[in-house]
Amino acid sequence: MVTPLPEPDPLIDPTEPAPDDPGELLPDTPDTLPPAPIEPSPEDPGGDPGGVPEPA
């Protein structure tokens, strides 16, 4: 079964060119992104080892 195409957004004018600056699309967003979360590595899964000292 084929789903019909969604209706076009009435706020977007398809004849207007897209801006070169992405900041124009979302002007209220901050210029910089927050830092990425620190991912645990297989060697150091992170967290509290429960009182066990780390190997030297």
PDB file with SEQRES, HELIX, SHEET and CRYST1 records, atoms N, CA, C and O in Angstrom:
SEQRES   1 A   56  MET VAL THR PRO LEU PRO GLU PRO ASP PRO LEU ILE ASP          
SEQRES   2 A   56  PRO THR GLU PRO ALA PRO ASP ASP PRO GLY GLU LEU LEU          
SEQRES   3 A   56  PRO ASP THR PRO ASP THR LEU PRO PRO ALA PRO ILE GLU          
SEQRES   4 A   56  PRO SER PRO GLU ASP PRO GLY GLY ASP PRO GLY GLY VAL          
SEQRES   5 A   56  PRO GLU PRO ALA                                              
HELIX    1 AA1 PRO A   22  GLU A   24  5                                   3    
CRYST1    1.000    1.000    1.000  90.00  90.00  90.00 P 1           1          
ATOM      1  N   MET A   1       0.838  -1.180   0.000  1.00  0.00           N  
ATOM      2  CA  MET A   1       0.000   0.000   0.000  1.00  0.00           C  
ATOM      3  C   MET A   1       0.889   1.251   0.000  1.00  0.00           C  
ATOM      4  O   MET A   1       1.899   1.306   0.701  1.00  0.00           O  
ATOM      5  N   VAL A   2       0.511   2.216  -0.768  1.00  0.00           N  
ATOM      6  CA  VAL A   2       1.277   3.454  -0.881  1.00  0.00           C  
ATOM      7  C   VAL A   2       0.620   4.514  -0.016  1.00  0.00           C  
ATOM      8  O   VAL A   2      -0.588   4.740  -0.097  1.00  0.00           O  
ATOM      9  N   THR A   3       1.439   5.169   0.823  1.00  0.00           N  
ATOM     10  CA  THR A   3       0.897   6.245   1.657  1.00  0.00           C  
ATOM     11  C   THR A   3       0.942   7.548   0.873  1.00  0.00           C  
ATOM     12  O   THR A   3       1.895   7.794   0.134  1.00  0.00           O  
ATOM     13  N   PRO A   4      -0.067   8.375   1.026  1.00  0.00           N  
ATOM     14  CA  PRO A   4      -0.054   9.658   0.299  1.00  0.00           C  
ATOM     15  C   PRO A   4       1.008  10.593   0.873  1.00  0.00           C  
ATOM     16  O   PRO A   4       1.376  10.483   2.042  1.00  0.00           O  
ATOM     17  N   LEU A   5       1.497  11.513   0.044  1.00  0.00           N  
ATOM     18  CA  LEU A   5       2.483  12.497   0.479  1.00  0.00           C  
ATOM     19  C   LEU A   5       1.844  13.458   1.477  1.00  0.00           C  
ATOM     20  O   LEU A   5       0.671  13.803   1.337  1.00  0.00           O  
ATOM     21  N   PRO A   6       2.605  13.895   2.486  1.00  0.00           N  
ATOM     22  CA  PRO A   6       2.034  14.861   3.433  1.00  0.00           C  
ATOM     23  C   PRO A   6       1.796  16.200   2.756  1.00  0.00           C  
ATOM     24  O   PRO A   6       2.432  16.533   1.756  1.00  0.00           O  
ATOM     25  N   GLU A   7       0.878  16.952   3.317  1.00  0.00           N  
ATOM     26  CA  GLU A   7       0.585  18.283   2.790  1.00  0.00           C  
ATOM     27  C   GLU A   7       1.799  19.190   3.013  1.00  0.00           C  
ATOM     28  O   GLU A   7       2.467  19.063   4.039  1.00  0.00           O  
ATOM     29  N   PRO A   8       2.103  20.095   2.089  1.00  0.00           N  
ATOM     30  CA  PRO A   8       3.247  21.001   2.284  1.00  0.00           C  
ATOM     31  C   PRO A   8       2.983  21.956   3.452  1.00  0.00           C  
ATOM     32  O   PRO A   8       1.841  22.319   3.733  1.00  0.00           O  
ATOM     33  N   ASP A   9       4.059  22.348   4.116  1.00  0.00           N  
ATOM     34  CA  ASP A   9       3.969  23.271   5.239  1.00  0.00           C  
ATOM     35  C   ASP A   9       3.568  24.651   4.708  1.00  0.00           C  
ATOM     36  O   ASP A   9       4.253  25.188   3.838  1.00  0.00           O  
ATOM     37  N   PRO A  10       2.482  25.233   5.207  1.00  0.00           N  
ATOM     38  CA  PRO A  10       2.058  26.550   4.671  1.00  0.00           C  
ATOM     39  C   PRO A  10       3.015  27.674   5.046  1.00  0.00           C  
ATOM     40  O   PRO A  10       2.962  28.742   4.435  1.00  0.00           O  
ATOM     41  N   LEU A  11       3.905  27.465   6.049  1.00  0.00           N  
ATOM     42  CA  LEU A  11       4.828  28.529   6.447  1.00  0.00           C  
ATOM     43  C   LEU A  11       6.087  28.554   5.593  1.00  0.00           C  
ATOM     44  O   LEU A  11       6.857  29.512   5.659  1.00  0.00           O  
ATOM     45  N   ILE A  12       6.308  27.516   4.793  1.00  0.00           N  
ATOM     46  CA  ILE A  12       7.506  27.445   3.955  1.00  0.00           C  
ATOM     47  C   ILE A  12       7.137  27.835   2.528  1.00  0.00           C  
ATOM     48  O   ILE A  12       6.228  27.259   1.930  1.00  0.00           O  
ATOM     49  N   ASP A  13       7.844  28.807   1.999  1.00  0.00           N  
ATOM     50  CA  ASP A  13       7.621  29.252   0.622  1.00  0.00           C  
ATOM     51  C   ASP A  13       8.617  28.515  -0.274  1.00  0.00           C  
ATOM     52  O   ASP A  13       9.815  28.785  -0.197  1.00  0.00           O  
ATOM     53  N   PRO A  14       8.155  27.596  -1.119  1.00  0.00           N  
ATOM     54  CA  PRO A  14       9.095  26.828  -1.944  1.00  0.00           C  
ATOM     55  C   PRO A  14       9.820  27.665  -2.995  1.00  0.00           C  
ATOM     56  O   PRO A  14      10.817  27.213  -3.558  1.00  0.00           O  
ATOM     57  N   THR A  15       9.337  28.877  -3.266  1.00  0.00           N  
ATOM     58  CA  THR A  15      10.011  29.723  -4.258  1.00  0.00           C  
ATOM     59  C   THR A  15      11.148  30.526  -3.637  1.00  0.00           C  
ATOM     60  O   THR A  15      11.978  31.074  -4.362  1.00  0.00           O  
ATOM     61  N   GLU A  16      11.203  30.607  -2.291  1.00  0.00           N  
ATOM     62  CA  GLU A  16      12.255  31.364  -1.614  1.00  0.00           C  
ATOM     63  C   GLU A  16      13.502  30.489  -1.486  1.00  0.00           C  
ATOM     64  O   GLU A  16      13.397  29.333  -1.076  1.00  0.00           O  
ATOM     65  N   PRO A  17      14.684  31.019  -1.830  1.00  0.00           N  
ATOM     66  CA  PRO A  17      15.901  30.196  -1.727  1.00  0.00           C  
ATOM     67  C   PRO A  17      16.254  29.903  -0.274  1.00  0.00           C  
ATOM     68  O   PRO A  17      15.953  30.691   0.623  1.00  0.00           O  
ATOM     69  N   ALA A  18      16.890  28.772  -0.059  1.00  0.00           N  
ATOM     70  CA  ALA A  18      17.317  28.398   1.293  1.00  0.00           C  
ATOM     71  C   ALA A  18      18.476  29.284   1.715  1.00  0.00           C  
ATOM     72  O   ALA A  18      19.322  29.619   0.886  1.00  0.00           O  
ATOM     73  N   PRO A  19      18.537  29.673   2.984  1.00  0.00           N  
ATOM     74  CA  PRO A  19      19.645  30.538   3.429  1.00  0.00           C  
ATOM     75  C   PRO A  19      20.966  29.780   3.452  1.00  0.00           C  
ATOM     76  O   PRO A  19      20.996  28.570   3.673  1.00  0.00           O  
ATOM     77  N   ASP A  20      22.062  30.511   3.219  1.00  0.00           N  
ATOM     78  CA  ASP A  20      23.393  29.911   3.273  1.00  0.00           C  
ATOM     79  C   ASP A  20      23.846  29.684   4.715  1.00  0.00           C  
ATOM     80  O   ASP A  20      24.599  28.750   4.993  1.00  0.00           O  
ATOM     81  N   ASP A  21      23.388  30.535   5.624  1.00  0.00           N  
ATOM     82  CA  ASP A  21      23.782  30.448   7.018  1.00  0.00           C  
ATOM     83  C   ASP A  21      22.757  29.610   7.785  1.00  0.00           C  
ATOM     84  O   ASP A  21      21.584  29.982   7.830  1.00  0.00           O  
ATOM     85  N   PRO A  22      23.164  28.490   8.389  1.00  0.00           N  
ATOM     86  CA  PRO A  22      22.198  27.679   9.143  1.00  0.00           C  
ATOM     87  C   PRO A  22      21.584  28.435  10.318  1.00  0.00           C  
ATOM     88  O   PRO A  22      20.496  28.084  10.774  1.00  0.00           O  
ATOM     89  N   GLY A  23      22.267  29.469  10.813  1.00  0.00           N  
ATOM     90  CA  GLY A  23      21.727  30.258  11.908  1.00  0.00           C  
ATOM     91  C   GLY A  23      20.464  31.002  11.529  1.00  0.00           C  
ATOM     92  O   GLY A  23      19.674  31.371  12.398  1.00  0.00           O  
ATOM     93  N   GLU A  24      20.268  31.226  10.242  1.00  0.00           N  
ATOM     94  CA  GLU A  24      19.054  31.898   9.802  1.00  0.00           C  
ATOM     95  C   GLU A  24      17.835  30.981   9.922  1.00  0.00           C  
ATOM     96  O   GLU A  24      16.707  31.452  10.070  1.00  0.00           O  
ATOM     97  N   LEU A  25      18.072  29.672   9.859  1.00  0.00           N  
ATOM     98  CA  LEU A  25      16.951  28.746   9.967  1.00  0.00           C  
ATOM     99  C   LEU A  25      16.424  28.687  11.395  1.00  0.00           C  
ATOM    100  O   LEU A  25      15.212  28.672  11.612  1.00  0.00           O  
ATOM    101  N   LEU A  26      17.337  28.652  12.375  1.00  0.00           N  
ATOM    102  CA  LEU A  26      16.966  28.612  13.785  1.00  0.00           C  
ATOM    103  C   LEU A  26      17.708  29.727  14.514  1.00  0.00           C  
ATOM    104  O   LEU A  26      18.725  29.465  15.158  1.00  0.00           O  
ATOM    105  N   PRO A  27      17.225  30.959  14.428  1.00  0.00           N  
ATOM    106  CA  PRO A  27      17.985  32.081  14.993  1.00  0.00           C  
ATOM    107  C   PRO A  27      18.065  32.063  16.518  1.00  0.00           C  
ATOM    108  O   PRO A  27      18.955  32.706  17.074  1.00  0.00           O  
ATOM    109  N   ASP A  28      17.180  31.358  17.217  1.00  0.00           N  
ATOM    110  CA  ASP A  28      17.169  31.390  18.674  1.00  0.00           C  
ATOM    111  C   ASP A  28      18.056  30.325  19.305  1.00  0.00           C  
ATOM    112  O   ASP A  28      18.134  30.245  20.531  1.00  0.00           O  
ATOM    113  N   THR A  29      18.718  29.515  18.506  1.00  0.00           N  
ATOM    114  CA  THR A  29      19.558  28.465  19.062  1.00  0.00           C  
ATOM    115  C   THR A  29      20.941  29.020  19.386  1.00  0.00           C  
ATOM    116  O   THR A  29      21.388  29.979  18.757  1.00  0.00           O  
ATOM    117  N   PRO A  30      21.624  28.418  20.371  1.00  0.00           N  
ATOM    118  CA  PRO A  30      22.983  28.905  20.695  1.00  0.00           C  
ATOM    119  C   PRO A  30      23.957  28.595  19.570  1.00  0.00           C  
ATOM    120  O   PRO A  30      23.753  27.666  18.789  1.00  0.00           O  
ATOM    121  N   ASP A  31      25.028  29.398  19.500  1.00  0.00           N  
ATOM    122  CA  ASP A  31      26.014  29.224  18.431  1.00  0.00           C  
ATOM    123  C   ASP A  31      26.831  27.946  18.615  1.00  0.00           C  
ATOM    124  O   ASP A  31      27.239  27.316  17.640  1.00  0.00           O  
ATOM    125  N   THR A  32      27.065  27.571  19.864  1.00  0.00           N  
ATOM    126  CA  THR A  32      27.880  26.389  20.117  1.00  0.00           C  
ATOM    127  C   THR A  32      27.023  25.279  20.701  1.00  0.00           C  
ATOM    128  O   THR A  32      26.014  25.532  21.359  1.00  0.00           O  
ATOM    129  N   LEU A  33      27.435  24.063  20.452  1.00  0.00           N  
ATOM    130  CA  LEU A  33      26.735  22.913  20.988  1.00  0.00           C  
ATOM    131  C   LEU A  33      27.286  22.586  22.371  1.00  0.00           C  
ATOM    132  O   LEU A  33      28.443  22.890  22.661  1.00  0.00           O  
ATOM    133  N   PRO A  34      26.473  21.971  23.228  1.00  0.00           N  
ATOM    134  CA  PRO A  34      27.008  21.563  24.530  1.00  0.00           C  
ATOM    135  C   PRO A  34      28.031  20.447  24.337  1.00  0.00           C  
ATOM    136  O   PRO A  34      28.017  19.772  23.308  1.00  0.00           O  
ATOM    137  N   PRO A  35      28.921  20.242  25.315  1.00  0.00           N  
ATOM    138  CA  PRO A  35      29.921  19.185  25.147  1.00  0.00           C  
ATOM    139  C   PRO A  35      29.263  17.814  25.032  1.00  0.00           C  
ATOM    140  O   PRO A  35      28.224  17.551  25.638  1.00  0.00           O  
ATOM    141  N   ALA A  36      29.884  16.962  24.252  1.00  0.00           N  
ATOM    142  CA  ALA A  36      29.348  15.608  24.062  1.00  0.00           C  
ATOM    143  C   ALA A  36      29.503  14.824  25.357  1.00  0.00           C  
ATOM    144  O   ALA A  36      30.453  15.046  26.108  1.00  0.00           O  
ATOM    145  N   PRO A  37      28.577  13.910  25.623  1.00  0.00           N  
ATOM    146  CA  PRO A  37      28.721  13.097  26.833  1.00  0.00           C  
ATOM    147  C   PRO A  37      29.949  12.200  26.732  1.00  0.00           C  
ATOM    148  O   PRO A  37      30.329  11.762  25.646  1.00  0.00           O  
ATOM    149  N   ILE A  38      30.557  11.937  27.880  1.00  0.00           N  
ATOM    150  CA  ILE A  38      31.749  11.097  27.907  1.00  0.00           C  
ATOM    151  C   ILE A  38      31.302   9.639  27.835  1.00  0.00           C  
ATOM    152  O   ILE A  38      30.567   9.157  28.697  1.00  0.00           O  
ATOM    153  N   GLU A  39      31.752   8.959  26.810  1.00  0.00           N  
ATOM    154  CA  GLU A  39      31.385   7.559  26.615  1.00  0.00           C  
ATOM    155  C   GLU A  39      32.393   6.672  27.342  1.00  0.00           C  
ATOM    156  O   GLU A  39      33.598   6.895  27.235  1.00  0.00           O  
ATOM    157  N   PRO A  40      31.917   5.677  28.076  1.00  0.00           N  
ATOM    158  CA  PRO A  40      32.874   4.770  28.726  1.00  0.00           C  
ATOM    159  C   PRO A  40      33.587   3.912  27.682  1.00  0.00           C  
ATOM    160  O   PRO A  40      33.001   3.517  26.674  1.00  0.00           O  
ATOM    161  N   SER A  41      34.847   3.637  27.943  1.00  0.00           N  
ATOM    162  CA  SER A  41      35.603   2.778  27.037  1.00  0.00           C  
ATOM    163  C   SER A  41      35.564   1.349  27.576  1.00  0.00           C  
ATOM    164  O   SER A  41      35.282   1.147  28.757  1.00  0.00           O  
ATOM    165  N   PRO A  42      35.841   0.359  26.735  1.00  0.00           N  
ATOM    166  CA  PRO A  42      35.861  -1.030  27.240  1.00  0.00           C  
ATOM    167  C   PRO A  42      36.913  -1.240  28.325  1.00  0.00           C  
ATOM    168  O   PRO A  42      36.730  -2.077  29.210  1.00  0.00           O  
ATOM    169  N   GLU A  43      38.024  -0.480  28.264  1.00  0.00           N  
ATOM    170  CA  GLU A  43      39.073  -0.631  29.271  1.00  0.00           C  
ATOM    171  C   GLU A  43      38.667   0.013  30.597  1.00  0.00           C  
ATOM    172  O   GLU A  43      39.045  -0.476  31.661  1.00  0.00           O  
ATOM    173  N   ASP A  44      37.903   1.103  30.541  1.00  0.00           N  
ATOM    174  CA  ASP A  44      37.505   1.824  31.745  1.00  0.00           C  
ATOM    175  C   ASP A  44      36.008   2.095  31.659  1.00  0.00           C  
ATOM    176  O   ASP A  44      35.604   3.116  31.103  1.00  0.00           O  
ATOM    177  N   PRO A  45      35.175   1.203  32.197  1.00  0.00           N  
ATOM    178  CA  PRO A  45      33.724   1.395  32.072  1.00  0.00           C  
ATOM    179  C   PRO A  45      33.197   2.551  32.901  1.00  0.00           C  
ATOM    180  O   PRO A  45      32.031   2.917  32.759  1.00  0.00           O  
ATOM    181  N   GLY A  46      34.026   3.144  33.771  1.00  0.00           N  
ATOM    182  CA  GLY A  46      33.574   4.283  34.558  1.00  0.00           C  
ATOM    183  C   GLY A  46      32.802   3.834  35.772  1.00  0.00           C  
ATOM    184  O   GLY A  46      32.637   2.642  36.031  1.00  0.00           O  
ATOM    185  N   GLY A  47      32.332   4.822  36.511  1.00  0.00           N  
ATOM    186  CA  GLY A  47      31.561   4.503  37.712  1.00  0.00           C  
ATOM    187  C   GLY A  47      32.459   4.218  38.898  1.00  0.00           C  
ATOM    188  O   GLY A  47      33.684   4.231  38.785  1.00  0.00           O  
ATOM    189  N   ASP A  48      31.838   3.962  40.035  1.00  0.00           N  
ATOM    190  CA  ASP A  48      32.564   3.669  41.271  1.00  0.00           C  
ATOM    191  C   ASP A  48      32.824   2.173  41.349  1.00  0.00           C  
ATOM    192  O   ASP A  48      31.877   1.387  41.311  1.00  0.00           O  
ATOM    193  N   PRO A  49      34.064   1.763  41.456  1.00  0.00           N  
ATOM    194  CA  PRO A  49      34.341   0.311  41.516  1.00  0.00           C  
ATOM    195  C   PRO A  49      33.937  -0.326  42.835  1.00  0.00           C  
ATOM    196  O   PRO A  49      34.102  -1.533  43.008  1.00  0.00           O  
ATOM    197  N   GLY A  50      33.412   0.453  43.765  1.00  0.00           N  
ATOM    198  CA  GLY A  50      32.940  -0.141  45.011  1.00  0.00           C  
ATOM    199  C   GLY A  50      34.042  -0.361  46.031  1.00  0.00           C  
ATOM    200  O   GLY A  50      34.005  -1.358  46.752  1.00  0.00           O  
ATOM    201  N   GLY A  51      35.012   0.520  46.120  1.00  0.00           N  
ATOM    202  CA  GLY A  51      36.072   0.402  47.096  1.00  0.00           C  
ATOM    203  C   GLY A  51      37.255  -0.423  46.624  1.00  0.00           C  
ATOM    204  O   GLY A  51      38.228  -0.578  47.362  1.00  0.00           O  
ATOM    205  N   VAL A  52      37.195  -0.953  45.418  1.00  0.00           N  
ATOM    206  CA  VAL A  52      38.301  -1.747  44.884  1.00  0.00           C  
ATOM    207  C   VAL A  52      39.275  -0.769  44.233  1.00  0.00           C  
ATOM    208  O   VAL A  52      38.875   0.003  43.362  1.00  0.00           O  
ATOM    209  N   PRO A  53      40.541  -0.785  44.635  1.00  0.00           N  
ATOM    210  CA  PRO A  53      41.506   0.154  44.023  1.00  0.00           C  
ATOM    211  C   PRO A  53      41.773  -0.223  42.572  1.00  0.00           C  
ATOM    212  O   PRO A  53      41.721  -1.392  42.191  1.00  0.00           O  
ATOM    213  N   GLU A  54      42.062   0.808  41.771  1.00  0.00           N  
ATOM    214  CA  GLU A  54      42.393   0.570  40.370  1.00  0.00           C  
ATOM    215  C   GLU A  54      43.739  -0.129  40.264  1.00  0.00           C  
ATOM    216  O   GLU A  54      44.627   0.133  41.075  1.00  0.00           O  
ATOM    217  N   PRO A  55      43.914  -1.005  39.295  1.00  0.00           N  
ATOM    218  CA  PRO A  55      45.219  -1.643  39.142  1.00  0.00           C  
ATOM    219  C   PRO A  55      46.294  -0.620  38.769  1.00  0.00           C  
ATOM    220  O   PRO A  55      46.022   0.374  38.095  1.00  0.00           O  
ATOM    221  N   ALA A  56      47.512  -0.886  39.221  1.00  0.00           N  
ATOM    222  CA  ALA A  56      48.622   0.047  38.980  1.00  0.00           C  
ATOM    223  C   ALA A  56      49.135  -0.054  37.567  1.00  0.00           C  
ATOM    224  O   ALA A  56      50.067   0.659  37.196  1.00  0.00           O  
TER     225      ALA A  56                                                      
END                                                                             
